[in-house]
Amino acid sequence: MQKNLTAIVLNYGRELEIIKLINFYSQSKIKFIIVDGSSKKKKLKLPKNFKYFFLPETDTIKRLQFGATKVHTKYVCIMSDDEFIMENGVNKIINFLEKNSDIDYSFGVCIGFNFLFNEVVWKIFYQKFLKNFHVTDENPLDRLVYYLKNNNQGTIVLSICRINKFRESLKNCQNFFTTPHANELLLTSKMMINGKFKNIK
């Protein structure tokens, strides 16, 4: 299942985070496309499942639009350079999407880690998504309204997506310079209009 997924990794500056990501996934079947919007190009030693593109001083939406043109797999997901996706979770989600052709996006549980007082501490983000969260109305406007009423996190951007639906959602998107959260809200709203979502545990 992993070979059917490409992760678009958005990077701006942080070279150490990218090196960690490369080291962690160097043997993975998942393909990674790093789109770097920094002012200075990085010199990275890339394994065969990684590609690096340098788009200096470009905004989030432009980097996503560019990254989507480089995806040749059936599924895509967006990652920040300090995020990791678990491969057993990838298998379960893609298997679910393969069996449910009417669903376009899905994700599992998001866990955050920090190092505090010499101990690793963690918490589950987006607690409400541990419960069933399905946006499957036939009417696109009904899906959008339900999503906006029931979620203020913009979390669906973390989904594994069918690439055709993701590209469709990126069409005509423009960057909002006021806040990155506006970009996320715009993209997730278009995703809701263009497709259906179910989370799985």
C-alpha positions in Angstrom: 0.0 0.0 0.0 2.8 2.4 0.9 4.1 2.5 -2.7 0.8 4.1 -3.7 1.5 7.2 -1.6 3.5 10.3 -2.1 4.0 12.8 0.7 4.5 16.4 -0.1 6.8 17.9 2.6 6.7 21.7 3.0 10.0 23.1 4.2 11.1 26.6 5.0 14.6 26.9 6.5 14.8 24.1 9.0 17.5 21.8 7.5 17.9 19.6 10.6 14.2 18.7 10.5 14.6 17.6 6.8 17.7 15.5 7.6 15.8 13.7 10.4 12.9 13.0 8.0 15.3 11.7 5.3 17.1 9.4 7.8 13.8 8.1 9.2 12.2 7.3 5.8 15.3 6.3 3.8 14.1 2.7 3.4 10.4 3.4 3.1 8.3 2.6 0.1 6.5 5.9 0.5 7.7 8.6 -2.0 8.6 12.0 -0.6 8.7 15.3 -2.4 10.4 18.1 -0.4 9.3 21.6 -1.6 11.7 24.1 -0.1 10.6 27.8 0.0 13.7 29.0 1.9 16.0 31.7 0.6 19.0 29.4 0.4 19.1 26.0 -1.3 20.0 23.0 0.8 22.6 20.4 -0.1 21.0 17.1 0.9 22.0 13.5 0.3 18.8 12.0 -0.9 17.8 8.3 -0.9 16.0 7.1 -4.0 12.5 7.6 -2.5 13.1 11.4 -2.0 13.1 14.3 -4.4 14.0 17.9 -3.5 12.7 21.0 -5.3 13.9 24.6 -4.5 11.2 27.3 -4.9 12.8 30.3 -3.0 10.5 32.6 -1.2 7.3 31.0 -2.4 4.1 30.8 -0.4 2.4 27.7 0.9 -0.2 27.4 -1.8 2.2 27.8 -4.6 4.5 25.1 -3.1 1.6 22.7 -2.8 0.4 23.4 -6.3 3.9 22.7 -7.6 4.3 19.6 -5.4 1.0 18.2 -6.7 2.3 18.3 -10.3 5.2 16.0 -9.3 3.0 13.3 -7.7 2.6 10.1 -9.8 0.9 7.9 -7.2 -2.8 7.4 -6.6 -2.7 9.0 -3.2 -1.0 12.0 -1.6 -0.6 13.6 1.8 0.8 16.9 3.0 3.4 17.0 5.8 5.3 19.7 7.5 9.0 19.0 7.9 8.6 18.1 11.6 5.8 15.6 11.1 5.9 11.8 10.7 3.4 9.4 9.3 3.2 5.8 10.6 3.5 3.3 7.9 1.0 0.8 9.4 -1.5 3.6 9.6 -0.8 4.4 5.9 -1.6 0.8 5.0 -4.9 0.8 6.9 -6.1 4.1 5.4 -5.2 3.3 1.8 -6.8 -0.2 2.2 -9.9 1.6 3.5 -10.0 4.0 0.6 -9.4 1.2 -1.9 -12.5 -0.6 -0.5 -14.6 2.6 -0.3 -14.4 4.3 -3.7 -17.0 6.9 -2.6 -14.7 8.3 0.1 -11.9 10.7 -1.1 -10.0 11.6 2.2 -9.2 9.9 5.4 -6.8 10.0 8.4 -6.2 8.4 11.7 -5.0 9.7 15.1 -2.5 12.6 15.5 -0.1 12.5 18.4 2.2 15.2 19.5 5.5 14.7 21.3 7.7 17.0 23.4 10.8 16.6 25.6 10.2 18.1 29.0 12.3 17.7 32.2 14.3 14.8 30.6 11.1 12.9 29.7 9.2 12.4 26.5 5.6 13.7 27.0 2.8 13.3 24.5 -0.8 14.0 23.9 -3.4 13.1 21.3 -4.4 16.1 19.2 -7.9 16.6 17.8 -9.6 14.5 20.4 -13.0 14.8 18.7 -11.6 13.0 15.7 -11.1 9.8 17.8 -14.9 9.6 17.5 -16.4 8.9 14.1 -16.3 12.0 12.0 -17.8 11.5 8.6 -18.6 14.2 6.0 -20.5 12.3 3.4 -23.5 14.3 2.3 -24.2 14.1 -1.5 -24.6 17.9 -1.7 -21.2 19.7 -1.7 -22.6 22.8 0.1 -24.1 20.6 2.8 -20.7 18.9 3.3 -19.0 22.3 3.6 -21.5 23.7 6.1 -21.4 20.5 8.2 -17.6 20.6 8.3 -17.3 24.3 9.2 -19.9 23.9 12.0 -18.3 20.8 13.5 -14.6 21.5 13.1 -12.4 24.6 13.6 -9.0 22.9 13.3 -8.7 22.5 9.5 -7.5 19.0 10.2 -8.6 17.4 7.0 -5.5 18.9 5.4 -3.6 16.1 7.2 -5.6 13.4 5.3 -4.4 10.9 2.8 -6.2 12.1 -0.3 -7.0 10.8 -3.8 -4.6 12.8 -5.9 -7.2 13.8 -8.5 -9.4 15.3 -5.7 -6.4 17.1 -4.2 -5.4 18.6 -7.5 -9.0 19.7 -8.1 -9.1 21.4 -4.7 -5.8 23.3 -5.3 -7.1 24.8 -8.6 -7.5 28.6 -8.4 -6.3 28.7 -4.8 -4.6 31.9 -3.9 -2.4 32.5 -0.9 -3.7 34.6 2.0 -0.9 36.7 3.4 -2.6 37.6 6.7 -2.3 34.2 8.3 -1.3 30.6 7.3 -4.5 29.4 8.9 -6.5 31.2 6.3 -4.6 29.1 3.6 -5.5 25.9 5.5 -9.1 26.9 5.8 -9.4 27.8 2.1 -7.8 24.4 1.1 -9.9 22.3 3.5 -13.1 24.1 2.4 -12.4 23.3 -1.2 -11.6 19.7 -0.3 -15.0 19.4 1.4 -16.7 20.8 -1.7 -14.8 18.4 -4.0 -15.0 15.2 -2.0 -16.2 13.1 1.0 -14.3 12.3 4.2 -14.3 9.6 6.8 -11.8 9.1 9.6 -10.7 5.6 10.8 -9.1 4.6 14.0 
